[in-house]
């Protein structure tokens, strides 16, 4: 279970989305991936000094074909660090998780569409190394 102590999220559907997101990142359950990431979403990073943009299909393919953090024995330290809900249909969340030897922070733009919350955009950065 993720640590939500830094935020006050009133909508249980948003908490469910985030819990599912952490599950997807750790176990790479692709059926759950399809329930978390909207098919029009994109993943962004600039860690190499250049923009890396991965649309849904490319990101999904990469996740599906890598070894999962769970399989690799990575620690599970999931945190929700910040949250702002702009309206009934738009919010953003800053989360932190550990995978592949790194501590990652993500900015997740989430939208309420078609009766559920979805991740529409993800910006991520490695911010440190995992502790044993």
N, C-alpha and C positions, 0 to 999 in steps of 0.2 A: 504494500500500500504506500502510495506517495505521501510525502510530508506536505500538508496544506497549512501549516501553522502561520505562515507569513501572509496569508490572503483570507478574504471572506467571500467565498463564492456561494451565492444563495440558490442558484439554479442547479438542481441535482443532475440535470441532463448535461451540463457543462462538466461537472465533476466526472460523470460517466465517460464522456468523451476523452477527458484527460487520463483517466485510469486506463481506458482502452489504448490510448496513444502510448503510454508507458509499456503496456503489454506488447504492443506491436513492435516497439523498438527493442525490447529485450528478447522476445521469442520469435519475432518475424512471422507471426500468424497472418498469412496473406488474405484469408477470408475477413479477418478483423481489419486489416489494412484498408480493404475496400469499404468498410463502414466508417472509417475515421477520416480518410483523405478523399476530398471531393475530386471527381474525375477532371475538373478544370483547374486543380491546384498546381502550384509550382514550388520548388525548393530552390533557395538562393544561398550562395556563399561567396565570399571573396578572399578566402584564406590564402590563395596562391598569388594574390595581387591582381587577379583578373576575375571578372564575374563568371561564376558557375551557375547556370540556370538549368534546372532539370524539371521538365514538365512531368505530370503524373505518370505517364507510361514509362518514361525512362527511369524515374525514381523507383517505381514499383519493380521494374525488371532488376535493378541493382540490389534492392532489398531482398527480393526473392532468391537471388543467386549468390548471396554471401552467407558465410557461416554466422549463426546468431550469437549475440553476446551470452545468451543462456548456455548454449552448447560449449562456448569457450570458457565458461565458468566465471564470467565477469560479475562483479558485485552489483547488487541492485540498490542504488541510492538515488531515488527519484524525489525531486523537490519542485513545488510550484512556488516561484519566487515573487511573482507580481501578476496582477490581474486588473483589467479595466473593462467594464462592460459599457459600451457607448450607447447601446439601444437594445431593444428586444431581439435584434437580429445581427448585431455586430459586437465583437469583443476581441481583445488580444490577451495573450498569456505569455509570460516568460517562465520557462521551465529549465531545470537542470537535471541531467542524467549522466550516468557513466557507461561507456561502451568502448571496446577496442583499445583499452589502456588510457583513454582520455576522459576528461570531464567536459561535457558539452552543454552549452546553453543555447536554447532555441527561443525565438520569438514566433509565436503561432498566431496568425490572424484567423479567427474563427467566425463563421457565419451560420445563421439559422436559415435553412433553406429546405424546402420539400419535407417539412415536418421534423427536422432534426438538426443538430449542430454538426458542422463539418470543419476540418482544417482546410482553409482555402490557400494559405501561403505559409511557408516555413522558411525563416532565415536562421542559420545556425553558425556557430563558431566553437572551436575547441578552445577552452579557457584554462586548461591545466591538465595534469596527469592524474590518473586514478591512484588512490592509495590502496595498499594491499589489505 
